[in-house]
Amino acid sequence: MRKISKLMVAAAMLGVFGWTSASNARFVASAATAQGATKSQEVVVKIDNFSFMPHDIMVAAGTTVIWVNNDDIPHTVVSTSDVFKSKALDTDDKFSFKFDKPGTYEYFCSIHPKMTAKVIVQ
């Protein structure tokens, strides 16, 4: 209901300024798209006790994954296929990457290579 009201006000304002109906249609369509746009999703992976938690995650394309180091020693987040790579993350540091393309992305901590996990993007 709120979205419709804003669009109606925008359309009425355009009429007041005497713009052509084609201009009105383009503006209202752009306003509708902006109003209906959804914020991309975010998923948090915690790094704690020498583990990525959750270990394996499945997300939709367009999702941003945020890794947060809750351990008291540094860790990294490094893709096995060189798609992403964090700096050394101290306690409470964060690293994020937006997964736009479907696929399986395996990653590890370059400081502690036995720490592995993966992101599956659909």
C-alpha positions in Angstrom: 0.0 0.0 0.0 2.8 2.4 0.9 4.6 1.7 -2.4 1.5 2.5 -4.4 1.0 5.8 -2.5 4.5 7.0 -3.3 4.1 6.1 -6.9 0.8 7.9 -7.1 2.3 11.0 -5.6 5.3 10.8 -8.1 2.9 10.5 -11.0 0.7 13.4 -9.8 3.8 15.6 -9.4 4.9 14.8 -12.9 1.5 15.9 -14.2 1.8 19.2 -12.3 5.1 19.9 -14.1 3.5 19.2 -17.5 5.8 16.3 -18.6 4.6 14.1 -21.4 2.9 10.9 -20.7 5.8 8.9 -22.1 8.1 10.6 -19.6 5.6 9.9 -16.8 5.6 6.2 -17.7 9.4 5.9 -17.7 9.7 7.8 -14.3 6.9 5.8 -12.7 8.4 2.5 -14.0 11.8 3.5 -12.6 10.3 4.4 -9.3 8.4 1.1 -9.1 11.6 -0.8 -9.8 13.5 1.1 -7.2 10.7 0.6 -4.6 10.4 -3.1 -5.4 14.1 -3.8 -5.4 15.1 -6.3 -2.7 18.3 -6.0 -0.6 20.7 -8.8 -1.4 21.0 -11.5 1.3 23.9 -11.9 3.7 25.1 -15.0 5.5 27.6 -15.0 8.3 30.2 -17.7 8.8 31.9 -17.7 12.2 35.6 -18.7 12.6 36.0 -20.2 16.0 38.0 -23.0 17.6 40.0 -23.5 14.3 36.7 -24.1 12.4 34.4 -22.4 9.9 30.9 -22.6 11.2 28.8 -23.6 9.5 31.2 -25.8 7.6 29.4 -26.0 4.3 26.7 -23.5 3.3 24.3 -23.3 0.4 23.3 -19.8 -0.8 21.5 -18.2 -3.7 23.4 -16.3 -6.4 23.9 -12.7 -5.3 24.4 -13.6 -1.6 27.2 -11.9 0.3 29.0 -14.2 2.8 30.6 -12.5 5.8 33.3 -14.3 7.7 33.9 -13.2 11.3 36.9 -14.3 13.2 35.8 -15.1 16.8 39.0 -17.0 17.6 41.8 -15.4 19.5 44.4 -16.0 16.8 44.5 -14.8 13.2 42.9 -16.7 10.3 42.4 -16.2 6.6 39.7 -17.1 4.1 41.2 -18.2 0.8 39.5 -19.7 -2.2 41.1 -22.8 -3.6 40.4 -21.4 -7.1 41.8 -17.9 -6.4 38.4 -16.3 -6.6 38.7 -14.5 -3.2 41.4 -14.0 -0.5 41.3 -12.2 2.8 44.1 -10.6 4.7 44.9 -12.1 8.1 41.8 -11.6 10.2 42.5 -10.8 13.9 39.9 -11.3 16.5 36.5 -9.7 15.5 37.8 -8.8 12.0 35.5 -9.5 9.1 35.9 -10.4 5.4 33.1 -10.5 2.9 32.6 -11.7 -0.6 29.5 -11.5 -2.9 28.8 -14.8 -4.8 27.2 -13.8 -8.1 27.8 -17.0 -10.1 26.5 -20.5 -9.3 29.1 -23.1 -8.4 31.0 -24.7 -5.6 33.6 -22.6 -3.9 36.0 -24.4 -1.6 38.1 -22.4 0.7 40.6 -22.7 3.6 42.7 -20.8 6.1 46.2 -20.3 4.6 47.7 -20.1 8.1 46.0 -23.4 9.2 45.5 -25.4 6.0 43.5 -28.1 7.7 40.7 -25.6 8.2 38.5 -26.1 5.1 34.9 -25.5 4.1 32.8 -24.6 1.0 30.1 -22.3 -0.3 27.6 -23.8 -2.7 25.9 -21.2 -4.8 22.7 -22.0 -6.7 
